Amino acid sequence: MGQIAPYSQLAMLPPIREKIETIKILRQANMAAAALAELKGIAKTLPNQAMLINAIVLQEAKGSSEIENILTTQDELYKALTVNLSGISAATKEVVNYRNAIILGSSILKKQGFIRVNDIVSIQQELVNNTAGIRSTPGTVLKNDKTGEIVYTPPQDKHDILDLLSNFIIQFNHNDQDLSPLIQLAVLHYQFESIHPFYDGNGRTGRILNILYLIMNSLIDIPILYLSSYIIENKQDYYRLLNHTNKTGEWEDWILYMLKAIESTSMQTIDKISRILNLLELTIQKVQIKAPKLYTKELVELLFEQPYSKIEFVVNQLHVERKAASRYLKELEQIGILQSQKAGRETIYINIGLIEILKS
């Protein structure tokens, strides 16, 4: 394939309007927007939206890291967050860092209502757990994993990188009433990945910025839409279309890919939330029938906020003594809602029904 599109050819934003608002793109943008609006609506029907954050954020952390060949298991991840185990794999640590970076980015956005270049640097540093920051040494190229061929050369000079990032962040924070924010998201994601401002973690940082952009534009209320599952299933197309736009300057196929990712992932997440809501209702009924003295709204919601729970979580959430918390969890296991498992010196209690939904 050879080397394509050196950094000097990476244009500043915005692109020519006619190239990003074709009839096909506008039609797909409407379908993606409708699916996203439905997702936002169903999420609001949950009695406590925080129930989704831990579960779905962790799924995204795992999926987004998987795109970069950072592999771990769901069980190992939840254990890492629930108990302080020694010997956690490097991959699991990286996925936990990714989760923390999503939470950091969300809190920054909630606090100030916009994102700065320095905030992107902070998110990436949380993600990769180092302070190397924006690239300052030339030599970074993107290669084909199989052939070793250079497929793209990002900007090499730090001054150029900073200029492009400044232009990127202006567009990121700009609310263009005439342009669909979902089309803009596709353009922004392409641009960030093409700038490739860091030595490591560019793809994962870019996917976190997608989430923040959706929240900033009130398309979702909490970080629950993640495109990583779609990208994993269509990984070759993702990189092929990025490179195609780099090489040709043609936007349509790339933007359509991203809009279809939003629509597909929205529908999958709607299905997942519907199943979680159904399981929540069944769990409430089961506790009320089989252990009525045990039932409280806070206890049941905790089992969904923390699919892997432990005595300490119950103590902190319900403000009860450890002995009572232990009894609650054991009774919930006896009636078939939880399943206990030893993790180091601690016993953890797994919401088996919820974990099955999250795995699917």
Residue pairs with C-beta under 8 A, 6 or more apart in sequence:
1 144
1 149
1 151
1 243
2 149
2 150
3 150
3 151
3 152
3 153
4 151
4 152
4 243
4 246
4 247
5 152
5 153
5 246
5 247
6 153
7 153
7 154
7 155
7 156
7 160
10 154
10 155
10 164
10 191
10 194
10 195
10 246
11 249
12 164
12 167
13 167
13 168
13 170
13 171
13 187
13 188
13 191
14 171
14 187
15 187
15 251
17 179
19 249
19 250
19 251
19 252
20 179
20 183
20 186
20 187
20 251
20 255
21 179
21 183
22 252
24 252
24 256
25 183
25 251
25 252
25 255
25 256
25 259
26 180
28 255
28 256
28 259
28 260
28 263
29 180
29 182
29 183
29 259
31 259
31 263
32 182
32 259
32 260
32 262
32 263
32 266
33 180
33 182
33 219
35 262
35 263
35 266
35 267
35 270
36 182
36 214
36 219
36 220
36 225
36 262
36 263
36 266
37 219
38 266
38 270
39 220
39 224
39 225
39 266
39 269
39 270
39 273
40 219
40 220
40 221
42 270
42 273
42 274
42 277
43 49
43 52
43 220
43 221
43 222
43 224
43 273
44 221
45 277
46 52
46 273
46 276
46 277
46 280
47 280
47 297
47 301
48 301
48 304
48 305
49 221
49 222
50 222
50 305
51 276
51 280
51 301
51 304
51 305
52 222
52 224
52 273
52 276
53 222
53 223
53 224
53 305
54 305
54 306
54 307
55 276
55 304
55 307
55 354
55 358
56 223
56 224
56 226
56 269
56 272
56 358
57 99
57 102
57 103
57 223
58 74
58 77
58 78
58 81
58 95
58 99
59 226
59 229
59 358
60 98
60 102
60 207
60 211
60 223
60 226
60 228
61 77
61 95
61 96
61 98
61 99
61 102
62 72
62 74
62 77
62 95
63 226
63 228
63 229
63 232
64 98
64 203
64 204
64 207
64 226
64 228
65 71
65 72
65 91
65 94
65 95
65 98
65 204
66 228
66 232
67 203
67 204
67 228
67 231
67 232
67 235
68 203
68 204
70 91
70 94
70 95
71 91
72 89
72 91
72 92
72 95
74 355
74 358
74 359
76 88
76 89
76 92
77 92
77 95
77 96
78 307
78 308
78 350
79 85
79 308
79 343
79 348
80 88
80 92
80 93
80 96
81 96
81 99
81 308
82 306
82 308
82 309
82 310
82 343
82 346
82 348
83 310
83 343
83 344
83 346
83 348
84 344
85 343
85 344
86 344
93 129
97 126
97 127
97 128
97 129
98 127
98 204
98 208
100 126
101 123
101 124
101 126
101 127
101 204
101 205
101 208
102 208
102 211
102 223
104 122
104 123
104 126
105 115
105 119
105 123
105 208
105 209
105 211
105 212
106 211
106 212
106 215
106 222
106 223
108 115
108 119
108 122
108 123
109 115
109 212
109 215
109 216
113 216
114 173
114 216
115 169
115 172
115 173
115 209
115 212
115 216
116 169
117 162
117 165
117 166
117 169
120 165
120 169
120 197
120 205
120 209
121 133
121 134
123 205
123 208
123 209
124 198
124 201
124 205
125 131
125 133
127 201
127 204
127 205
127 208
128 198
128 200
128 201
130 200
132 198
132 199
132 200
133 198
134 158
134 161
134 162
134 165
134 197
134 198
135 158
135 161
135 196
135 197
135 198
135 199
136 158
138 156
138 157
139 156
140 154
140 156
140 196
140 199
141 150
141 152
141 153
141 154
142 150
142 151
142 152
142 153
142 154
142 196
143 149
143 150
143 151
144 151
151 243
152 194
152 243
152 246
154 194
154 195
154 196
155 161
155 164
155 195
155 196
161 195
161 197
164 191
164 195
164 197
165 195
165 197
168 188
168 191
168 192
168 195
171 184
171 187
171 188
171 191
172 188
172 209
172 213
173 216
175 181
175 217
176 184
181 213
181 214
181 217
181 219
182 219
182 258
182 259
182 262
183 255
183 259
184 213
185 210
185 213
185 214
185 258
185 262
186 254
186 255
186 257
186 258
186 259
187 251
187 255
188 209
188 213
189 206
189 207
189 209
189 210
189 258
190 242
190 245
190 251
190 254
192 202
192 205
192 206
192 209
193 202
193 203
193 206
193 242
194 242
194 246
196 202
198 205
207 226
207 227
207 228
207 231
210 227
211 223
211 225
211 226
212 223
214 220
214 225
215 221
215 222
215 223
224 269
224 273
225 262
225 265
225 266
225 269
226 265
226 269
227 258
227 261
227 262
227 265
229 265
229 268
230 260
230 261
230 264
230 265
231 238
231 261
234 257
234 261
237 257
238 257
241 253
241 254
241 257
242 254
244 250
244 253
244 254
245 251
245 253
245 254
272 357
272 358
272 360
275 357
276 304
276 354
276 357
279 353
279 354
279 357
280 300
280 304
282 353
283 300
283 303
283 304
283 337
283 353
284 295
284 300
286 335
286 336
286 337
287 294
287 295
287 299
287 300
287 332
287 335
287 337
288 295
290 335
291 331
291 332
291 335
294 328
294 331
294 332
296 318
298 317
298 318
299 314
299 317
299 318
299 328
302 309
302 313
302 314
302 317
302 318
303 309
303 332
303 337
303 338
303 351
303 354
304 351
304 354
306 313
307 350
307 351
307 354
307 355
307 358
308 348
308 349
308 350
308 351
309 329
309 338
309 348
309 349
309 350
309 351
310 329
310 346
310 347
310 348
310 349
311 322
311 325
311 326
311 329
311 347
312 325
314 320
314 325
314 328
314 329
315 321
315 322
315 325
318 325
318 328
320 328
329 338
329 340
329 349
330 340
332 338
332 349
333 339
333 340
333 349
337 351
337 352
337 353
338 349
338 350
338 351
338 352
339 349
339 350
339 352
340 347
340 348
340 349
340 350
341 347
341 348
341 349
341 350
342 348
